Amino acid sequence: MKQTVIDGEAEDAAALAQQGLDAGLPPGDILDKGFVKGIEEVGDLFGRGEFFLPELVQGAEAMKAAVAVLQPAIDAAGGGSRSLGVAVAGTVAGDIHEIGKTIVCSMLSAAGFTVTDVGCDVPVEAFVAKVKETDADLLLLSALLTTTMPNQQKTIEALKAAGLRDSVKVMIGGAPTTRAWADEIGADGYAEDAIEAVVTAKTILGVS
C-alpha cells in the first residue's frame, strides 16, 4: 500500500485498499499503517529534492484514490470525525494560476483534511460565503502575481467585516508571497510549498 503511493499508482492503491477491506482489516489501520506511510515518504523525498512536482502530484492522487475507497468504511466504523479540519482553498481574484493550489489541496486531502477547492480568480465575497457555508476551520489563499497579492489582504478584511475572522485560520501562499507579507496582512500562516502547507495547517489548527 505504501509503495503504491510512492510510485503514484492510483488504480493499484484503490485496488489494494479494497483488498484490505475485503480481508477484514480495520479501515483506519489500512490508512494509517499503509497509505499514510507512503505519502509521508513522498513528502520526505520531495523535501530532499529526490522527488519533483510530478511525483508529488501522482503520490497525492494515489493517496486520494485509496481514501475514496476507504472513507465509507471509516465513516461506518464511527471514524468519520477523522477529518483534521475543514479547509477552503482558492486563488484570489485576478489570478488564474491553479497548479500550486491544486497540489496543496491534494496534499491536505491526503493528510486527512476535508477540502473544498473553490478554483481560481475567486472574488473576495465568494471566499467569505464559502467559509460561512462550510463552517471552515482554515482558509488558504493563493496568489501568484504581485498585482493580486493585495486581494489576500482584502479577503482577510472581508472576513473581519463578516464577523468570521475569529472562527477561521487563514494561510497564504504563492511565489511572490512571504512570511513577512503574511504577518503584515494578519494571516495566521504562510507556506512555501505543498509539504510545508500541510505542516503549517496542522500547526495553526493544533492537530496532528
N, C-alpha and C positions, 0 to 999 in steps of 0.2 A: 504493500500500500504506500509506504513511504517512498519507494523508488518510483512509482508511477507519477507522483507529484514532482520529484526531482527531474524525471525525464519529460515531464509536461504531456503525459499521455492521458487525456481527459476520458476517452472511451474506456481505457483499461482501468482507470481509477473508479469510474462509475460501476464497472462490472465487478471489481473486487469488493467495493462497498456492498453491493447486492449479495455477493457470495458470503461475505461476513455475516450479514443479516440472516441469510438462509441457513447458515451454520449455527445460528443461535447466539452469536457473540453480542454483548451489550453494545448498542449503537454509540454510546459515549466513549467506550473503550476503543472501538474501531476508529473513531475520530481522533481521540487524544493520543493513542499509542501508535497509530498508523499514519494517517494523513497529516496531522498537525506536525509530527516529527519531520515529515517531508517538506512542508512549507517553511519550517524553521531552518532546515538545511539549505533550501533555496535562498532564503534571506541571508544566511551566513556566506554562501558562495557569491552572492551579488555584492555583499559588503566587502568581500576580499578581492573583488574585481575578476573573479573566475567565471562568473555568470554575467550576462549583459541583459539589456531590456527584453529581447525576445524570449529568453529563458525564464525571466521573471514573470512575464505575462502568461506564458504557457503553464508554468507551475501554478500560478493563481487560478487559471482556468480549470486545470485538473482538480485542484482543491475544491473549486466551486461545484464541479460535476459530482464529486464524491458527496459533498454536503447536501446537494439536491436530492440524492438518493437516501441519505441518512436522516434528513430533517424530519420527515413524517414519523419515523420510528423514535427519534429523540423526543419529539413533541408528545407522542403517545406514551412514552415512558415517564412523562412528567418532567422532562428536562427542557421544556420549551423556554424556560427562563434562562437557558444557557447564553442567550444573546448578551454580549458585554455592554451593549448600549445601542440606542437608535441614532443613526447618523444621516445627515442630509449633505450632499456634496454637489457642487456645480462650479462652472467657470463664469465669472462675473460678466455683467453687461458690456457689450462692445468687443468681447473676446471670444473667438471661435475655436480656441485650442482645446482639444479633447484628450489627447493620448495620456498625458501625465495624470490627469484627474481620473480617467478610466482605470488606469493601473492602480491608483490609490484605492479606488472603490473596490476593485477586485481583491486587493490585499486585505482591506478592512473586513470585507465579507468573509474571506477565507479565515481570518483571525477570530471570527465569531460575532462581528457586529451586524446589526440589521441596517442595511444601507439603501437609501433612496438617492439615485443619481438623477438630478434634475436637468442635466445636459449642459450646454454652453450658451453664452450670450444671454444669461439669465438676469432679468430685471430685479432690482432690489426688492420690490414688492412681492415677487414670486418666491424669493428665498424666505421672506417673513411669513408668507402664507403657508409654505410647506413645513416650516419649523412648527408653526401652530397646529397644522393638520396632523403631523406625525408625532407631536409631543417629543420632538428631538432632544437628545442629550448633547449632541455635537453637530456643529455646522462647519463644513470645510469649504473654504472659498479659494478658488484658484484664479490666478491672473498671470498671463504670460507676456503682457505688454506693460511697459511703464505707464502708458496712457490710460490703462484700465485699472491699475492698482488703486486709485482713489475710490473705485466702486467697492473695494473691500471695506474701506473705512465707512462709506455711506451705508453699507449693509449693516454694519455694527451699530451705527447711529439709529438706523431704522428699527432695529431690534429693541434698542433702548426706548424709542418713542412708542413702540407697541407694548412695552411692559414685559418683554420676553427675555431681555438680556440676562437677568439673574438665573434663568432656568436652563440656559443653553450655553455650552462652552463653544468658543469659536477658534478654529485653526485656519491659518492661511498658508499658501504655498504658491510655487510658480517661480520661474527662472529669475525675474528681477526682484523678487521679494527677499527680505532679510529678517533676521531676528529683531534687529533694531526697528524695522518698519512695523513688525508685529507689536512690539512694545509701544511704539508711537501711537498706533491706532487703537490700542486697548484690546488686542486679540489675546486669547489665553495660551495659544501655542503656535509654533512655526515648525515646518518640516522641509528639509531639502529634497528628500526623495520618498518613495513609497514605503521603504523599510522604516525610515525614521518616522513617517506619518503614523504607522501602526503603534510604534513605541510611545510616541508623544500622545496619541489618542488615549491609550491605556493609562498613561501617567496622569494626564489632566482630569481624567474621569475617575481615577483611583481604582481601576480594575486590573485584573491580570488573567 
